């Protein structure tokens, strides 16, 4: 490090983060300022190869369609279940809606595992979607428990509806997880596109 006061002042001023090369020498001598010069690259949800496989997979479109259909059915079924719990009327409609919702859930989880295999090379618990898969299995278990209770009469109608609501609450959590991951993927794509623009 130089003893020249002017050079020390110049080095200190040179650590500003606004220029693409500013602070290089100062950061080497002052490691605590390195973050002002070099920022870590954002963690990507997909590698470039995985993104290509995602875009090429037919299951990507299937997942998008089924997710929207399931959400519409969920809203309709939720209103029917709450109507029954509030008024005691419409048990048949509420039950039918839960069964339809369960069928769509099984379809989306099955096709989702095929999508995950296309993109990540494994049917479940790819690191990028590990916790989403864990909660998805919880949602599946609650819906399956409802079907068992319905077929065996293990629970009365009120108990069946409450079990269905538990499954729906888990579904909302799971859907939120996937929406967050969708936002991360979109942000990664914008950042990657921005970083590839020549400067």
N, C-alpha and C positions, 0 to 999 in steps of 0.2 A: 504494500500500500504506500502511495506516495505521500511525502511530507508537505507537498505544495498545497497551501490552503485553498488556492483557487481551483486546483485540480480536484481536491476533495469536495468542494462545493459543486463543481461541474458533475462529478460522479454521482453525488446525491441527487442533483436535479435530473440526471439522466435515467433515474429509476422510475420515472413516471410511466404509467401503463398505456399511454396513448399512441406511441409509435410502435411499429412492428419490431423494431430492433432496439428500442430504448431499454436501458437498464441491464444489458447483457453482462457488461463487465462488473457493474455494481452488484448484480445478483450473485456472481461467482464469489465475490468477496464477502457478501452479506446474505447467507442462505435464507434468512427470514424474509427477504424481499423477493425470493424466487417465485412465489405464488403470484406476484404482480406481473411477472414476465411470462411465466409458463403456467397455463391452466390445464388440468388433466382433461383428457378427452371424455365426453359423456359415455356412460355405459350403454351399449346398444342392446335393445331387446332382441333384434335379429342380426345375425351376420349378413353380409351381402349375399352369400350363397343361400342362407335360409330365407331371406326376403324373396329371392328369385323363385325358390321352391314354393313359398307361400303364394306368390302371385300366379304361379303356373298350376297350382292344385285346384281341381274342380270342387273340392270340399270347402274351399274358402268362400265361394259364392253360396253353397248350400248352408254353411254356418250362418252367413249373414241373413239369409232369408228365414231360416228356422228361428233365429234369435228374435227377429221382429215379430214373427207369427206367435212365438211363445209369449212374448211380452203382452201382445193384444189379448190372447187367451187368458193370461194371468190377471189382467185388469178386469175382464168380464167375470171370471170365476171368483175373484176376490169380492166383487160387488154382490154376487149371488150368495156366497158363503156368509158374508156379513148380513145380508138381508134375512137369510134363514135364522142366523143367531139372534137377530134383533126382533123378528116377527114370528118365527116358527113356521114360516111358509116357504115353499119352494125347495123342499129337500131334494126332490128328484132332479131338478135343474142344477142345483148346487153340486150334487153328487156327479152328475154327468159331466159338468164342467171340470171338476177335479180329475176325473178319469181321462178326459181329453188332454188336460194340461200334463198329466203324468205320461201319457203316450208321447206327446211332443218332447217332453224332457228326456225320455229314453232315446228318442230319435236323435236329438241334438247331442247327447253325450256319446252315443255310438259313432255318429259321423264326426264328432269332435275328436275322438280318439284316432280315427282314420286321418283326419287333418293333421293332428299332432305327429303322427308317424310320417306323413308326407314331408312335413317341414323339419322336424327334429330327429326323425329316425327312431322314435319310440312312441308307444301307444299311450302311455300315461307318465306323469311326473317328470316331464322335461323340465330342467332347472328354471327356464324362463316362466313356466306356468305351474310350478309345483304347488303353491298354496291355492291357486285357482282350482286345480284338480282335487286337492284335499276337500275343499268346501263343496265342490261339485258332487263328490261321493257322499258327503253328508246330506246334501239336498236329495240325491237319489235314494238314500236309505230312508229318509223321512217320507218321501212319496211312496216308496215300496211298502213301508209300514202301514200307510193309510190304506193301500189296496188290500193288504192282508187283513186289516181290521174290518174293512168293508165286506170282504168275502166270508170271513169267519164269524162276524158279529162280535168280535172281542171287545169292541167299544160301542156304546150307544151313539145315536146320531150326533149329539152334542160333542162327545169325545172325538168322533171322527172329524168333525169340522175343526175342532181345536188342533188336532194333529195335522190337518191340512194347512192350517194357518202357520203352524211351526215350520212346515216345509216351505211355505211361501216366504216366511221371514228369512230363512236360510237362502232361498232363491234370490231375494233382493240383495243380500250381502254378496252372493256369488256374481250377480249381474254387475254390481258396483265394482268388484274386482276386475272384471273383464273390461268395463268401460275405462277404468284407470289405465289398464295395460294398452287399450286402444289409443288413448291419448298419448301415452309414452311413445308408442310406435309412430304416431303421426308427428310428434315432436322430433323424434330421432330422424325421420325421413326429411323433415324440413332442415334440420341442422346439417345432415349429410349433404343435401343439395346445396345449401349455402356454402359449406366448406369446400365444395368442389368447384365453385365459381372462381375463375381466374381473377387475381387482383393485381 
